[in-house]
Amino acid sequence: MRTKRVIQFFLSLTILAFALVMSGCTSETSKNKNQKKENTNLSSQNESHLKTSIADSSVIKKKELDVYNPQMREYNFYFTYKIVHAWWDAVALGMEDAVRQYEAKGIHITYDYRAPEAMSALDQVQRIKKAAALNEYDVIGVDVADIDIVTPVINQIIADGHKVMTFSSSDSGKENGCNRIAYVGNTHNYKDGQDLAEALCKYLNYKGNIAMLVGNVGAPCHEERASGAKAVFEKYDGINLVDVKYDEDSDFNAYNFTKEFLEYYPELDGIICCNMSNPVGAGRAVEEAGKAGKVIIVGMDHDERAIKYLRDGVIYALAIQDCYSIGFDTITTAIKIADGIEPGSLYPEKTEETTTVFYQKDAAGLLRSLYGIME
């Protein structure tokens, strides 16, 4: 019997409190809706339970299933994402809510949700090959770790008769020669990078030295945000991009790289962070150096520590993706793909999930709605 990871939900009349409960967030763990057991081991970067108030949250808005009537009573999916990380925990919350709503309609869904401890495209290739070889999944979903490495394997699996979609934060589309059926996730990472860069440049009055933390080499979402930011910086003669580091989506690495930035570039004015981990590391290093408000940080997503830095003025702006909707729409799209429905009127080939830029004035509301922190 497959080992599974469990996500459990707690509902009240006014608050939908999502508590992601995992029995070991390792490279060989996944989850099963059939089992309900208590465990409090969360990803290391997210020790608090994610929560949302239906009336209060600008980040997570509860969704309802559409009118489509699934053709089967049972489905089994396989999803592999880039790395065990709190960002994908939030995606799983939306997945599980969709599963719960289908369950209420008598549609039973099981799914594996697997990732490595450290991002590896080769590891991802082995995972999806193994999933295909088992021949027991209605749809295989891939959060693409590296387009060049993973795309040929996706195409081979499809040629062998399997249904494959991409999801979460990184696509490999038709323009890359990929035959995946559809993508659910962020389709505007380049623009997200542009938006953060514009916010930073405007704050600096379009003059200053800026360093960049990217994430993983080859990860489409990280590279696209970096490219969008660089395009903005190149527009302004007064902006100088002095250094770029890849921190492998590690807040510890980001912390050390930021300390190096501060040492090597004493006139540094700003740091742009292209994933969820690096604003945490950058914020810690800047705060410890006593340069909060002097070295301006902009970054991505909803890590509780990053939002607290936003609240305290250590971070200037955070662009937060709607991970809940990404997860919810991944399940509803996988159902239609499993039923043989092609993209079109019932679902798009690519979704348009939102990203919103938040500032210090928004931090208390984010902490309240996402983490239940009352201030």
URRA-V815023 format. One record per pair of residues at least 4 apart in sequence whose C-alpha atoms are under 6 Angstrom apart, sorted by sequence separation. I is the first residue (numbers start at 1). J is the second residue. D is the distance in Angstrom with one decimal. If there is no record, write none. Layout:
# URRA-V815023
I|J|D + I|J|D
This chain:
# URRA-V815023
53|57|5.5 + 103|107|4.9 + 146|150|5.8 + 147|151|5.5 + 158|162|4.8 + 172|176|6.0 + 174|178|5.1 + 198|202|6.0 + 202|206|5.7 + 220|224|5.8 + 251|255|6.0 + 254|258|6.0 + 260|264|6.0 + 261|265|5.6 + 262|266|5.7 + 278|282|5.9 + 279|283|5.7 + 283|287|6.0 + 287|291|5.9 + 291|295|5.8 + 310|314|5.9 + 325|329|5.8 + 329|333|5.9 + 334|338|6.0 + 337|341|5.3 + 343|347|5.4 + 344|348|5.5 + 358|362|5.9 + 365|369|6.0 + 366|370|5.7 + 367|371|5.3 + 368|372|4.4 + 11|16|5.1 + 42|47|5.9 + 102|107|5.1 + 103|108|5.4 + 157|162|5.8 + 158|163|6.0 + 166|171|5.7 + 173|178|5.3 + 201|206|4.7 + 273|278|5.7 + 286|291|5.3 + 287|292|5.3 + 309|314|4.9 + 310|315|4.5 + 336|341|5.3 + 343|348|5.2 + 368|373|4.6 + 11|17|5.9 + 172|178|5.9 + 233|239|5.9 + 247|253|5.2 + 273|279|5.6 + 286|292|5.8 + 309|315|5.4 + 343|349|5.2 + 367|373|5.4 + 368|374|5.5 + 10|17|5.6 + 215|222|6.0 + 247|254|5.4 + 214|222|5.9 + 9|18|5.4 + 9|19|5.8 + 7|20|5.0 + 7|21|4.8 + 6|21|5.9 + 165|180|5.2 + 6|22|5.3 + 23|39|5.9 + 164|180|5.4 + 165|181|5.3 + 167|183|5.2 + 169|185|5.5 + 5|22|5.4 + 165|182|5.2 + 166|183|4.7 + 167|184|4.5 + 168|185|4.5 + 169|186|5.5 + 5|23|5.5 + 21|39|5.7 + 165|183|5.9 + 167|185|5.4 + 297|315|4.9 + 298|316|5.7 + 300|318|5.2 + 301|319|5.5 + 302|320|5.9 + 21|40|5.7 + 22|41|5.8 + 297|316|5.5 + 298|317|4.8 + 299|318|5.0 + 300|319|4.8 + 301|320|4.0 + 279|299|5.4 + 298|318|5.9 + 300|320|5.9 + 292|314|4.8 + 141|164|5.8 + 143|166|5.6 + 5|29|5.9 + 121|145|5.1 + 139|163|5.0 + 140|164|4.8 + 141|165|4.8 + 142|166|4.6 + 143|167|5.2 + 155|179|5.7 + 254|278|5.0 + 258|282|5.5 + 276|300|5.1 + 5|30|4.2 + 6|31|4.8 + 121|146|5.7 + 139|164|5.7 + 141|166|5.2 + 142|167|6.0 + 143|168|5.7 + 147|172|5.8 + 270|295|4.8 + 272|297|5.9 + 274|299|6.0 + 275|300|5.2 + 276|301|5.2 + 4|30|4.3 + 5|31|3.0 + 6|32|5.9 + 144|170|5.2 + 251|277|4.7 + 255|281|3.9 + 259|285|5.9 + 269|295|4.7 + 270|296|4.4 + 271|297|4.9 + 272|298|5.0 + 273|299|4.3 + 280|306|5.2 + 4|31|3.5 + 5|32|5.9 + 143|170|5.4 + 144|171|5.9 + 151|178|5.7 + 250|277|5.6 + 251|278|5.1 + 254|281|4.8 + 255|282|5.2 + 270|297|5.7 + 272|299|5.8 + 4|32|4.9 + 249|277|5.6 + 254|282|5.9 + 251|280|5.8 + 252|281|5.9 + 19|49|5.0 + 211|241|5.8 + 216|246|5.9 + 251|281|4.4 + 255|285|5.5 + 19|50|5.9 + 84|115|5.6 + 207|238|4.3 + 208|239|5.1 + 209|240|4.8 + 210|241|4.8 + 211|242|5.6 + 213|244|5.9 + 215|246|4.8 + 18|50|5.6 + 83|115|5.2 + 189|221|5.7 + 193|225|4.0 + 197|229|5.1 + 206|238|5.8 + 207|239|5.0 + 209|241|6.0 + 210|242|5.9 + 211|243|4.9 + 212|244|4.7 + 213|245|5.1 + 214|246|5.0 + 215|247|4.9 + 216|248|4.5 + 322|354|5.9 + 18|51|5.1 + 74|107|5.9 + 76|109|5.9 + 78|111|5.6 + 79|112|6.0 + 80|113|5.8 + 83|116|5.2 + 84|117|5.4 + 211|244|5.9 + 213|246|5.9 + 215|248|4.7 + 17|51|4.5 + 73|107|4.8 + 74|108|4.7 + 75|109|4.8 + 76|110|4.9 + 77|111|4.5 + 78|112|4.8 + 79|113|4.9 + 80|114|4.9 + 81|115|5.3 + 83|117|5.7 + 190|224|4.7 + 194|228|4.7 + 215|249|4.6 + 321|355|4.3 + 17|52|5.7 + 74|109|5.7 + 76|111|5.4 + 80|115|5.6 + 83|118|5.7 + 189|224|5.6 + 190|225|4.6 + 193|228|4.7 + 194|229|4.7 + 320|355|5.4 + 16|52|5.8 + 83|119|5.1 + 189|225|5.2 + 193|229|4.7 + 320|356|5.4 + 82|119|5.5 + 319|356|5.4 + 15|53|4.7 + 190|228|4.5 + 319|357|4.1 + 318|357|5.6 + 46|86|5.5 + 318|358|5.3 + 45|86|5.9 + 317|358|5.6 + 317|359|4.8 + 43|86|5.8 + 311|360|5.1 + 170|220|5.5 + 310|360|5.3 + 170|221|5.4 + 169|221|6.0 + 222|274|5.7 + 311|363|5.0 + 307|363|6.0 + 209|268|5.1 + 210|269|5.9 + 212|271|5.6 + 77|137|5.1 + 209|269|5.2 + 210|270|4.7 + 211|271|4.8 + 212|272|4.9 + 213|273|4.9 + 214|274|4.9 + 76|137|5.2 + 77|138|5.7 + 79|140|5.9 + 208|269|5.5 + 210|271|5.5 + 76|138|5.6 + 77|139|5.2 + 78|140|4.8 + 79|141|4.5 + 80|142|5.3 + 81|143|4.6 + 79|142|5.9 + 82|145|5.6 + 146|218|5.1 + 146|219|5.4 + 145|219|5.2 + 33|110|5.8 + 32|110|5.8 + 31|112|5.6 + 30|112|5.0 + 30|113|4.9 + 30|114|5.4 + 27|115|5.2 + 27|116|4.1 + 27|117|5.7 + 185|326|5.2 + 184|330|5.7 + 184|350|5.9 + 182|349|4.5 + 183|350|4.9 + 184|351|5.2 + 186|353|5.6 + 185|353|6.0 + 139|338|6.0 + 138|338|5.5 + 94|324|4.1 + 98|328|5.3 + 93|324|6.0 + 94|325|5.9 + 91|323|4.7 + 95|327|4.4 + 90|323|5.6 + 91|324|5.2 + 94|327|4.3 + 95|328|4.6 + 94|328|4.2 + 92|327|5.7 + 91|327|4.5 + 95|331|5.9 + 59|322|5.8 + 57|369|5.2 + 53|369|5.3 + 52|369|4.4 + 51|369|6.0 + 52|370|4.9 + 51|370|4.5 + 50|370|5.3 + 51|371|5.0 + 50|371|5.0 + 51|372|5.9
